[in-house]
Amino acid sequence: MQVGDYGDDVMEKRLPVVVCTVVAIEVAVAVAVADARACMCCSSPGGRQTPFPIACCPPVARCPLPRQTTSRPAAARLSDENRAALFSRHQKSPRPSKLDRANGAFWRCDMQPPTALLFQNPDRHVSLIDIPASIAIAQGRSDTLLSTAPLHVPYALHEEPKTAHARKNNASHLTQLHIEYRSLIHAALAEIRSRVAGPWCLPRKLTPQTPGPDQMLPDMHKEIEARLQEWSALNETKRENVQFDLQQMMASLGATPGPDPVAHEIVVHKWLLSHRLPCDAVPTSPATEATEPWTSSFHNPRDHPLDLRVRENAAQPGCQVPEYRFTVPPGATFVLSDLSHPNVSRAAFRELTDDYVLPRHFDLVLLDPPWPNRSARRKGAYEMAGGMPHIKKMLLKMDIDNYFEHNALVGVWVTNKEAMRTQVLGPGGLFEAWNVGLVEEWIWAKVTTQGEPMFDIDSSLRKPYEVLLLGRAAPNAWTKMEHVRQPTKKVIAAVPDVHSRKPCLKELLEPYMPDANDYSALEVFSRNLVTGWTSWGNEAIKFNWERYWTSETDS
C-alpha cells in the first residue's frame, strides 16, 4: 500500500491506533526513499501512481511536497476505455482529500484537477494535449465535445514536387527558422514517443457526418455559422433603426397612421434571448427564465453555467420557430460582434463592464486572426477582400493595446508563412504598434494518433504546425519593449480536431499569470467560451452550441 491509497470508506471511519501507526510509518518510509522515486501524479516524492495522464505540476503549487526533475511515465499504456473513464471521473469528482491532517502525516497528491495534458516533460518545453478535452475542461464541463475522427496515418499531399530537380528547388527555399522548428519538432515527438505507448489522443465522440446530395438535412456547421453572422450584425442594424425610423417620423407629423406597437416591436426584435440555470445545477433561489430582446453581449456572473436560449420572435403565437441553445460557463463573458466594425464591439463591451463591474484591462490577451489561407470555411467568418494587409489594418483599428494590463501576456497565432510572422514581429508590425516584446514561441505540431506529423514537414505548400507568438506588454507608458534575442521555444503536440479548432491553452498559460486563481483574460476571434474569460468575435459561442456536445445519457 502506498501513500494516498486509502479509499473514501476508510476516510469516513475512525482508524484504530495501530492502523494510524502503520500509516505514519508508511509515510515516513515513503519520504525516506523520496530521492529514489518520483511522485507519478505531480513529480513529487511519495505520491501514488495515478494512471490518468497528468502533467507535472505547474508553478502554482498543487502538492506541498518538493518538486523533482524526473518526468512521470506516460499514461497512454492504459486502454482507451480506462483512460476515458478516468477522464470522466476526474471531471465529475474534483473533491478535495479528507486525509489532510494537522500533523502533516497525510498528504494526498492523487486528487488533482482534471487535465487535458497526456504528457509533459519536466521543464515543460514538450507537451502532448488532447484538443476536445482541453476545451471541455477549460469550461468545467462534464459532457463531451463532439469531434472528428482522429488522423491515424499522415496525409499525402498530391501537389508536391515530383521530380528530383523540383524537390531540390523546394529544399533550397526552406528557411532557417523552419529548419530550427523542424529540429525541435522531431526531438519533441521522439521524446513523447519514448514515453507514450498508446494513441496520442483520448477516445472521441464524432460529429454527425455532413449529409450527402440526396439528403435534406442541413449542414450543422453552415447553419450555426449563418446564424452567428446574422446575430453579430444585429447591433449595427439596431443602431440604424434607432437613429432613423421613417415610419415613426411620418406618423409624428400626422402624415400616416402610427405603427402598431406590437408589430413594430416584433420587427425590431427578430430574436429573443432567455437564460436559466442548467437542470443539474443546484439553484440557491427558485429557477426563473427571463426573456429579453437579443443582445450581442452577455456575462454570466454565477458560479454555475447558464443555459442560454436564442429563439426567433414568432409573428403569431403557436408558430414553430428556430431555437438555439448554448451553455455559458461560470464567469464567462462574450461580445458577439463583427470585429471589422470595432466601434460596435467597444460600445457593447463598455456597457457590459459598467453593468457588472468587470475589468477593462487584461492580464492575458490571445488572438487567433483569420489570416488568409487555403481554408474556405474560416474565410466566411470575416471579410477577406484585402488579404493580409486588410487583416493587419483591422487589428490595428481595434486598438487592442488599450485593453492590456501592465506586463500583460499577449499571444498571436500565425501559420508557417514568413510574411505573416513579419506582420506581427517585423518593423511596423503588430507587436511594435502595441509595444509588446516577443519572449516565447509555442509550436503546435499537428500529429497523427501514432505521433507522426500529419503530412511531410518539409512540404512546400503546407507545414504541419502553427506558432503562437507570446510577448510581454510594457510595465508602464514610458518603457519601450524589445524582442528577446533568443526566445524560448516550446512544442505542443496534438492530434487535429474539427477544422481549424485549436487546443485551449488555458492550463498551460495560467502559470504565467500573477495569480492563476485571480486574473483577467481576453480572447479575440474566439469560437468557444472559457470559464472566467472574455471572448470577442462573430463566432465566439459557436462551439458552445448544444449540438456540438453530448453526454453519457445521449449515447
Secondary structure, DSSP 8 states (H G I E B T S, - for coil): --TT---HHHHTS---HHHHHHHHHHHHHHHHTGGGS--TTTS-TT-----S------SS-SSSS---S-----STTS-HHHHHHHHHHHHH-----S---TTS-----S------EEEE-TTSSEEEE-HHHHHHHHTT--SEE-B-----S----TTS--SHHHHHHHHHT--HHHHHHHHHHHHHHHHHHHH--S-SS----B------TT--S--HHHHHHHHHHHHHHHHHHHHHHHH--HHHHHHHTTSS----HHHHHHHH--EEEEEE--TTS--SS----EEEE--SEEE--SSS-EEEEEEE--SSTT----EEEEEE-TT-EEEE--TTSHHHHHHHHHHHHHHHT--SSEEEEEE------S-HHHHTTS--TTHHHHHHHHHHHTTGGGGEEEEEEEEEEE-S-HHHHHHHHSTTSHHHHHTEEEEEEEEEEEB-TTS-BSS-TT-SS--SEEEEEEEEE-SSTT------SS-EEEEEEE---STT-----HHHHGGGSS-TTS--EEEET-SS--TT-EEEETTTTGGGBGGGEE-TTT-
